[in-house]
Amino acid sequence: MVLRRVQAAVLFAAVTLLAPAARPADVPVLAHEEQEQFLLRAKVLKRETLSVGITNSQKATLSDGRLTHDAHVQTIDVFKPRHETAQGVELNFRDSYKFNIAAYRLDKLLGLHMVPVSVERKVAGQTAAVTWWVDNVLMMEKDRYLKRIEPPDQDAWNRQIYQARAFNQLIANSDPNLGNFVITKDWKLWMVDFTRAFRPHKEVETRELTCIDPQFHEALKKLDAESVKREMGRFLGNWEMEGLLARRDRIVEFFERKAAEQGKDKAFCEVWR
């Protein structure tokens, strides 16, 4: 199962590299709200089912008559009281398109700008997460790592990786892998595919936490149950939101303790945006 999930992620990566969004050079720079409206209202011109993987996700081409752009469509929404994997048994297992939308909304709440726009709409009669296909892709982090390609600014790149790791700990992403990190031509990092995130547990793996952008840290501190419920209540259950806020507390506490013990420069880092 794990191998097939990795294969699916690699396929998504390969398709992104080989078939970028429709006419990317002509795509205007749109605000997130404009991208949301496009994804919600544009007509689906064609769809292509990705041939590898278990979620039957699709690449779709959309148009509103002025703009044509591609999107990633995922409809999977599975719940199992007991799910066995190579790592062991997971209780109350969920694999859901809804988590892509929740991840985007959380990213927007935190001002992180590392998750592409994702909305809920029906495609061919099925409710789905429809996600903006990242423009101007240079490569996937998996390819960069395997080919040993060095970023032009190693420090700035490392800080983006640190933010991505902290975000994945925040959302309890049980399937983070290098095939889900997209690098654009300006060396900005994007994260995709969160269908196995938002687990209900309340602990974080502190070994994944290195340093955090001060703005991200302050946004985490301000995150509250009301805003989480308002923005993500349609896509997360109460136990998933409780787990999210508990992990937020652990992450904030970890970096504040690190700052007190090792110095602020070790805990907080400015991130290239």
Secondary structure, 3 states (H helix, E strand, C coil): CHHHHHHHHHHHHHHHHHCCCCCHHHCCCCCHHHHHHHHHHCEEEEEEECCCCCCCCEEEEEECCCCEEEEEEECCEEEEEEEEECCEEEEEEEEECHHHHHHHHHHHHHCCCCCCCEEEEEECCEEEEEEECCCCEEEEHHHHHHHCCCCCCHHHHHHHHHHHHHHHHHCCCCCCCHHHEEEECCCCEEECCCCCCCCCCCCCCHHHCCCECHHHHHHHHHCCHHHHHHHHCCCCCHHHHHHHHHHHHHHHHHHHHHHHHHCHHHHECCCCC
